[in-house]
């Protein structure tokens, strides 16, 4: 009985191994575009839908300085408390306030590290605009004092004295995007393209749900709800001061008689092939959706990422949209 059971188990294992081997060698017919769709090169992805918090906390870039005549000058627990969140009372300096009005609290930002994440970032960012953070929303509840009194209805980050108050403007929601297949190696589609110039909070490496800013805006026809594909070439990796170090590392096996060389100089002697990174295909690393636009820039959210999205990456309008 035991021998019969063991024989049956071996028969099943051999049959399964044969089936797998047969499946791996079975010819697959390419589609009309000339590619073989697999879960690696054309994965099935789900898009994250931005929430109200994503939309109203994204921040923005603008070439026009936001008027700062109205600003937060304190709160109920001043001076022992300098950071105010949802439910707390703050005081607003300036004029024009009316009880019941809503105001957005914004903050002009500066990068205290003053470090360029990619070559030429300062110049590209200056052309797109200066960064502002969207900190929260307040409602004026009393205007009888010299300073108006407002309650914080919603805070993205703690509100500080000095933050600017501007009239609240309602933003459109972003509709749900159905899941679908994503072509990682799709060639350039000729649609509008630009660059990720900055990540929210000055982040350089971004993932799903994180916010970023692009150097295209309403002047170029960008609108809320547009989807952009994030792409990266290996040439861009070669120009990165950190990632490019991997190209200089040993890549070959000791048993290779003719090991390759990446980007060998013109008169450098090599035993094997000279690999040019410009010959390698560009790859798509994720997708972003536009949350807010100004004439020269747009704020967006990463709705899915197959790998890290970087400040400096190229973006192009998704032709499926």
C-alpha positions as CSV (number, residue, x, y, z in Angstrom):
1,X,0.0,0.0,0.0
2,X,2.8,2.4,0.9
3,X,4.6,1.5,-2.4
4,X,1.4,2.3,-4.4
5,X,1.0,5.6,-2.6
6,X,4.7,6.6,-3.3
7,X,4.4,5.6,-6.9
8,X,1.3,7.7,-7.3
9,X,3.0,10.7,-5.7
10,X,6.0,10.4,-8.0
11,X,3.7,10.1,-11.1
12,X,1.9,13.3,-10.1
13,X,5.2,15.2,-9.6
14,X,6.6,14.1,-12.9
15,X,3.4,15.1,-14.7
16,X,3.4,18.5,-13.0
17,X,7.0,19.1,-14.0
18,X,6.3,18.1,-17.5
19,X,3.3,20.4,-17.7
20,X,5.4,23.4,-16.4
21,X,8.2,22.7,-18.9
22,X,5.7,22.3,-21.7
23,X,4.1,25.6,-20.8
24,X,7.4,27.5,-20.7
25,X,8.3,26.3,-24.2
26,X,4.9,26.9,-25.8
27,X,5.0,29.6,-28.4
28,X,3.1,32.8,-27.5
29,X,1.7,34.9,-30.4
30,X,2.6,38.6,-30.1
31,X,-0.3,41.1,-30.1
32,X,-0.9,43.7,-32.9
33,X,1.7,46.1,-31.4
34,X,4.4,43.3,-31.6
35,X,4.8,42.6,-27.9
36,X,4.2,39.5,-25.8
37,X,2.1,40.6,-22.8
38,X,3.2,39.2,-19.5
39,X,2.7,40.2,-15.9
40,X,6.2,41.7,-15.8
41,X,6.2,44.0,-18.9
42,X,2.5,44.7,-18.9
43,X,1.3,44.3,-15.3
44,X,-2.3,44.7,-14.2
45,X,-2.4,47.7,-11.8
46,X,-4.9,49.5,-9.6
47,X,-5.1,53.3,-9.3
48,X,-5.3,54.9,-5.9
49,X,-8.1,57.5,-5.9
50,X,-7.2,60.9,-4.2
51,X,-9.2,61.7,-1.1
52,X,-10.2,65.2,0.0
53,X,-7.2,65.4,2.2
54,X,-4.9,64.5,-0.7
55,X,-6.5,67.3,-2.8
56,X,-6.5,70.1,-0.2
57,X,-3.1,69.2,1.3
58,X,-1.1,68.8,-1.9
59,X,0.5,72.3,-2.0
60,X,1.4,74.1,-5.2
61,X,4.0,76.0,-7.1
62,X,3.2,79.5,-8.4
63,X,5.1,82.3,-10.2
64,X,2.8,84.9,-8.5
65,X,3.5,85.6,-4.8
66,X,0.4,84.9,-2.7
67,X,-0.8,88.1,-1.0
68,X,0.3,88.0,2.7
69,X,-1.7,90.9,4.2
70,X,-3.9,88.5,6.0
71,X,-2.1,86.0,8.3
72,X,-2.3,84.0,11.5
73,X,-1.0,86.1,14.4
74,X,-1.7,83.8,17.4
75,X,-4.2,81.5,19.0
76,X,-6.1,80.8,22.2
77,X,-3.1,79.6,24.1
78,X,-0.6,82.1,22.8
79,X,2.3,82.3,23.7
80,X,2.6,78.9,25.3
81,X,1.3,77.2,22.2
82,X,2.5,78.1,18.7
83,X,1.0,75.2,16.7
84,X,-2.7,74.8,16.1
85,X,-4.7,71.9,14.8
86,X,-8.3,70.9,14.0
87,X,-10.8,72.2,16.5
88,X,-8.6,74.9,18.0
89,X,-9.0,78.7,17.8
90,X,-6.6,81.0,16.0
91,X,-6.4,84.7,15.5
92,X,-6.2,86.4,12.1
93,X,-4.5,89.7,11.4
94,X,-5.6,91.8,8.4
95,X,-8.9,93.0,7.1
96,X,-12.0,92.0,5.1
97,X,-13.0,89.1,7.4
98,X,-16.7,88.2,7.8
99,X,-18.2,85.8,10.3
100,X,-18.8,82.4,8.6
101,X,-16.2,82.9,5.9
102,X,-13.8,80.1,5.1
103,X,-10.1,80.7,4.6
104,X,-7.3,78.5,3.4
105,X,-4.0,78.7,5.4
106,X,-0.9,78.5,3.2
107,X,2.8,78.8,3.8
108,X,5.6,79.9,1.5
109,X,8.3,77.3,1.8
110,X,12.1,77.1,1.6
111,X,14.4,74.1,1.4
112,X,16.6,74.4,4.4
113,X,19.0,71.8,3.0
114,X,19.6,73.8,-0.3
115,X,20.6,70.6,-2.1
116,X,20.0,69.9,-5.7
117,X,18.4,66.5,-6.1
118,X,19.1,66.5,-9.8
119,X,21.4,68.7,-11.9
120,X,19.8,72.1,-12.7
121,X,17.0,71.7,-10.2
122,X,17.1,75.3,-9.0
123,X,16.9,76.7,-12.5
124,X,14.0,74.4,-13.4
125,X,12.1,75.1,-10.2
126,X,12.6,78.9,-10.6
127,X,10.9,78.7,-14.0
128,X,7.9,76.7,-12.6
129,X,7.4,78.9,-9.5
130,X,8.0,79.1,-5.7
131,X,6.6,76.3,-3.5
132,X,3.7,76.8,-1.1
133,X,2.3,74.4,1.4
134,X,-1.4,74.1,2.0
135,X,-1.6,73.9,5.8
136,X,-5.3,73.8,6.6
137,X,-8.7,75.5,6.5
138,X,-10.4,77.8,9.1
139,X,-13.8,79.4,9.6
140,X,-14.2,82.9,11.0
141,X,-16.4,82.9,14.0
142,X,-16.0,86.4,15.5
143,X,-14.9,89.7,14.0
144,X,-15.5,92.1,17.0
145,X,-11.8,92.3,18.0
146,X,-8.9,93.9,16.1
147,X,-7.9,90.3,15.2
148,X,-10.6,88.1,13.7
149,X,-11.2,84.8,15.6
150,X,-11.4,81.6,13.6
151,X,-11.7,77.9,14.3
152,X,-9.5,75.3,12.6
153,X,-11.9,73.0,10.7
154,X,-9.2,71.0,9.0
155,X,-5.4,70.9,9.3
156,X,-2.9,69.1,7.0
157,X,-0.1,70.2,9.3
158,X,0.0,72.3,12.5
159,X,-0.8,75.9,11.7
160,X,1.9,78.4,12.8
161,X,1.8,82.2,13.5
162,X,2.9,83.9,10.2
163,X,1.0,81.5,8.0
164,X,-1.0,83.3,5.3
165,X,-4.9,83.3,5.1
166,X,-6.5,83.4,1.7
167,X,-10.2,83.0,0.7
168,X,-11.1,79.3,0.5
169,X,-11.8,78.0,-3.0
170,X,-13.5,74.6,-3.5
171,X,-11.5,72.1,-5.7
172,X,-13.0,69.5,-8.0
173,X,-12.7,65.9,-7.0
174,X,-10.8,63.3,-9.1
175,X,-13.0,60.5,-10.4
176,X,-12.2,56.8,-9.9
177,X,-9.9,55.2,-12.4
178,X,-10.7,51.6,-13.3
179,X,-7.8,49.1,-13.0
180,X,-6.0,48.1,-16.2
181,X,-2.9,46.9,-17.8
182,X,0.2,49.2,-17.8
183,X,2.8,49.0,-20.6
184,X,6.2,49.5,-18.8
185,X,8.1,49.9,-22.1
186,X,5.7,51.9,-24.2
187,X,7.5,54.2,-26.7
188,X,7.0,58.0,-26.5
189,X,3.5,58.9,-27.6
190,X,4.2,62.4,-28.7
191,X,1.8,63.9,-26.2
192,X,2.5,66.7,-23.8
193,X,5.6,66.0,-21.7
194,X,7.4,67.7,-18.9
195,X,9.3,67.0,-15.7
196,X,8.8,66.3,-12.0
197,X,10.6,69.4,-10.6
198,X,10.0,68.8,-6.9
199,X,8.4,66.4,-4.4
200,X,6.2,67.6,-1.6
201,X,8.2,68.4,1.6
202,X,11.2,68.5,-0.7
203,X,11.3,64.7,-1.0
204,X,13.4,63.3,-3.8
205,X,12.1,59.7,-3.7
206,X,8.4,59.2,-4.0
207,X,5.9,56.3,-3.8
208,X,2.2,55.7,-4.1
209,X,0.1,58.4,-2.4
210,X,2.8,61.0,-2.3
211,X,2.5,64.4,-3.9
212,X,4.8,66.2,-6.4
213,X,5.0,69.2,-8.7
214,X,5.5,69.3,-12.5
215,X,6.6,72.1,-14.7
216,X,3.5,72.2,-16.8
217,X,0.3,74.0,-16.1
218,X,-2.9,75.5,-17.6
219,X,-0.7,77.4,-20.1
220,X,0.1,74.0,-21.6
221,X,-3.5,72.7,-21.4
222,X,-3.0,70.7,-18.2
223,X,-6.2,70.2,-16.2
224,X,-7.3,68.6,-13.0
225,X,-7.8,64.8,-13.5
226,X,-5.2,64.4,-16.2
227,X,-3.1,61.3,-15.9
228,X,0.7,61.4,-16.6
229,X,3.0,58.4,-17.0
230,X,6.3,58.7,-15.2
231,X,9.2,57.4,-17.3
232,X,13.0,57.2,-16.8
233,X,15.9,56.5,-19.1
234,X,19.1,54.7,-18.1
235,X,20.9,57.8,-19.3
236,X,19.3,59.8,-16.5
237,X,20.5,57.1,-14.1
238,X,24.0,57.5,-15.5
239,X,23.8,61.2,-14.8
240,X,22.7,60.7,-11.2
241,X,25.7,61.3,-8.8
242,X,24.7,58.3,-6.6
243,X,23.0,55.8,-8.8
244,X,25.7,56.2,-11.5
245,X,28.2,54.6,-9.1
246,X,26.7,51.2,-9.9
247,X,27.8,51.5,-13.5
248,X,31.4,51.7,-12.2
249,X,31.1,48.5,-10.1
250,X,32.1,45.1,-11.3
251,X,29.2,43.6,-13.2
252,X,30.7,40.5,-14.8
253,X,31.1,36.9,-13.7
254,X,34.7,35.7,-13.0
255,X,34.1,32.9,-15.6
256,X,33.2,35.4,-18.4
257,X,36.0,35.4,-21.0
258,X,34.8,38.6,-22.5
259,X,33.3,40.8,-19.7
260,X,31.3,43.8,-20.8
261,X,32.1,47.5,-20.0
262,X,29.6,50.3,-19.5
263,X,30.3,53.5,-21.4
264,X,34.0,52.8,-22.1
265,X,36.0,55.8,-23.3
266,X,36.8,56.1,-27.0
267,X,40.4,54.7,-26.7
268,X,39.8,52.4,-23.8
269,X,40.6,48.8,-24.5
270,X,37.9,46.3,-23.6
271,X,37.7,42.5,-23.8
272,X,34.0,42.4,-24.3
273,X,31.2,44.6,-25.6
274,X,31.0,48.2,-24.8
275,X,27.4,48.8,-23.5
276,X,25.9,52.2,-24.2
277,X,23.1,53.0,-21.8
278,X,21.4,55.1,-24.4
279,X,20.6,51.9,-26.3
280,X,18.7,50.5,-23.4
281,X,14.9,51.0,-23.4
282,X,13.3,53.7,-21.3
283,X,11.0,52.3,-18.6
284,X,7.8,53.6,-17.0
285,X,7.9,53.6,-13.3
286,X,4.5,54.8,-12.3
287,X,1.5,57.1,-12.9
288,X,0.4,60.4,-11.4
289,X,-2.9,62.3,-11.5
290,X,-3.2,66.1,-11.5
291,X,-4.8,67.6,-8.4
292,X,-4.3,71.3,-8.9
293,X,-3.0,73.6,-11.7
294,X,-1.5,77.0,-12.0
295,X,-0.5,78.7,-15.3
296,X,3.1,77.3,-15.1
297,X,2.9,74.2,-12.9
298,X,0.7,71.4,-11.6
299,X,0.4,69.5,-8.4
300,X,-0.1,65.7,-8.7
301,X,-0.3,62.5,-6.7
302,X,1.4,59.2,-7.4
303,X,-1.6,56.8,-8.0
304,X,0.7,53.7,-8.3
305,X,4.4,53.1,-8.5
306,X,6.1,50.0,-9.8
307,X,9.4,51.4,-8.4
308,X,10.6,54.6,-6.8
309,X,9.5,57.8,-8.5
310,X,12.2,60.4,-8.5
311,X,12.3,64.2,-8.6
312,X,13.7,64.9,-12.0
313,X,11.9,62.1,-13.8
314,X,10.1,62.8,-17.1
315,X,6.3,62.7,-17.3
316,X,4.1,62.5,-20.4
317,X,0.4,62.7,-20.8
318,X,-1.2,59.2,-20.8
319,X,-2.7,58.7,-24.2
320,X,-5.3,56.3,-22.7
321,X,-6.8,59.4,-21.1
